[in-house]
Amino acid sequence: MRCMKFDLRCVPGGSMIFVQRYCIRDLAAGRGNAAGTFIAAALLVWLGVCGARAATPHPLDPLTAEELITLRDILAESGQFSTNTNFAWTQLAEPQKSAVMRFTPGTSFAREASLDVIDYAKGKTFHAVVDLNARRIVSLVDLGDRQPGINDHDIGMARSIINTDPRIRQALIKRGLSVPGRPSDVVYLGYMPIGRDPSLEQTRSRLIRVLFASDQNAVGDSSPPVDGLMAIVDLYQGRVIKLSDTPGAPSRNIPHDVFGPSRPDEPAARPVLPANPESRNFSIDGAVVEWRNWRFRYSFNLREGLVLYQVGYNDGARSRPVLYRASVSEVLTNYADPGEFWSWMRIFDEGSLGLGYQAVAAQPGREVPLNALTISPIVPDPTTPRFSGIARDRIYVYERDDGNLFYHQDGARVVHGRATDLVIGFFATLGNYTYGFNWVFKADGSFSFEVELAGQIVTKFVRSPTCNDCAALASGPSADGKNHTYIADGSDGPGTMVYPNVLGLTHQHWFNLRLDFDVDGTENAVMENNVIRPGSRVNGKQAPSIAMAHTVFGMASEVRRHMNEASARSWTIYNPRVHDQTGRAPGYTLVPMENTEDMFSSPGEGDASGFTSHHVWVTPYRDGALYAGGAYPNQAGAKVTDALTSMADDSPIYDRDIVVWYSLGSTHVPRPEDFPLMSNMKLSVAFRPDGFFPTNPTFGDAPK
Ligand SMILES: [Cu+2]
């Protein structure tokens, strides 16, 4: 979820992209005594020194520290950029898939960097591609109205502009806040992407929205904002172009500060420990991870964070491809409050803020299990002399117990296997929420994606101290004893009263996964599976019993599909050119877990948020088409022509190189228990081999 990012000290998300070299931290712990007391004395083991583990170069390797220095020099020597230019969102310009597929170790390959260039003096943004081998700028494309996501450079500018606008200071003082000097010294400022705002759609500039936290005495920064006060800052013009200053609901002292004196302690329960925290079944060689039969590459960039490549399964002597690339393509948070002060809250967290840029360190024994290994990628950082830095502990890898893998008992005979999963992921703090993005691999050839949602809900002050709905509900059913349905109205409408005078806003979280499947080869197909009732008629045939109806997809435009629990709907990605002993094609079935429906008004074609209108999409593979919300969703008036909705055209998708996109959502109606700190939520989706193996691949694999 996106929400407020209040700042006195702006968290440098760092930049990402590691290389063939990185730091791996391995925290192995001792175990407790016989009484079960856990001794948390940890042993810090560095597996290699930063920069010491060079692997065989590969075209998908992130930019190295040396390459980033080269990039710095090429940009400087070009003479095209002023000193105040913001070089943002640098990453490897990924080679074309066909080139990567042809690559053989030891041969040379292209190395290109891509980045966005923001020139505030000229009021222009560009997308640049730089050939690092040829040491030249290959292309510099004027982005026109499109704006890259905001970063710390923008926030620093916005802070200065806010501090020098006398109206801001007066507005804060008028509300009883103490502002002896600069506002940012004494009031948390919340810097937000501009969001959805019809009044700003015609403004062609680089805008940022600023809110003001109401509690000056808090340690944390997430008090409800000062209601009625909001500034729109134009970073090109260097001034506040719109200041909303209305009375609003009065601020109050409420127990919101989770870092204050009432800071919660860790739960008293003893932690559940892995049996052997120092032992592992996985290995990491450069950017290649191997665990049991799984093998994949990984990378990390500012926008998407962790990306997996060339995920394959070692099946005997065969190395079988499953995915070419897997990533989170966009994160969207959409709020329900229609009021002027809140209706703009539709935030593209990835395209506007960067999952990798906002990634945070994970500590074994705290955010991740004690047996986790953490990886510190080298990342581009144009604010440093070397154009790079080390982002500490941003990636984690660990194994976890997952219950029984299989279990059968017959009298005294038992066949049993214990499941161990491999988890690789990262955390990103996007305002008031921290998300954990996990790819989970299982021994039986299945894998899943999980997202953890944690943090604080967005709250706002309202005039009423009590819950309007609650008063209505207290009147009970209808007078005749039948059901009576109430609809929330009044100030409670867009949320839940979580504390007197405090409303927690209802919202939706959306995550889109981009999954470039290559099941046993590049050309794949997708079918939808629906269980139908006896007697149902499909294509003139009547189902004699409960039966499966399989719909083979032909064109991308037809695959705008919703989940359906009534028919146990699923989707299978398969290779139509290969058949097993029964004639079945090897495939992977997408099995939805919890999900939700888009509750907001239907977006039009090309709308950046359109990917939430359906759960499953399939498009032809196209180089560079990576983001469900388009490459540049960060501005109210962004002309998005490359969103997923535009990709789903009449192109054929049968027996082609295809990409599956899955939108995973949650409708979050706050509860009082979500305030001031919510318990974690978790969403997931599973991908299960379906005809990929002739039989259970784990049978015979378990300890006897
Ligand atoms: Cu939420």
Boltz pocket constraint, residues with backbone or C-beta under 6 A from the ligand:
constraints:
  - pocket:
      binder: B
      contacts: [[A, 1], [A, 453], [A, 457], [A, 507], [A, 509], [A, 668]]
      max_distance: 6.0
